[in-house]
Amino acid sequence: MAQHSAHTGSHGGHGGHSDSSQSHEAHGSFKSYLIGFLLSIVLTIIPLVVVLNGWMTGTGAMVVMLGSAVLQFVVQLVFFMHLREEKKPRWNLMALILGLLILLTIVIGSIWIMTYNQVAH
């Protein structure tokens, strides 16, 4: 009995330690969080500086803001939501795609209704 418990204890201890180190690595490192944070700050400051200083107006400013927003979205997904580290099946990616489809349906449907609403004209 002592031999069985010693064997089980050493296996369980090793397996538990290995699992905790793997799960810790899967959640990102300080370096990846720092890089993501710095990129987020830079991608927030760029459109702010462009608009407040009047370097661009109209369409140019809108392109800079939208481009920064899309890049900010990608940085958030990669560095903070760990989308690239996910194993199969990619449930987070599928949930993201479903959410984007619902969002696009609502936005495009709303624009279509506002554009072609004959009652308001």
Salt bridges, closest charged atoms under 4 A:
GLU85 OE1 - HIS82 ND1 3.43
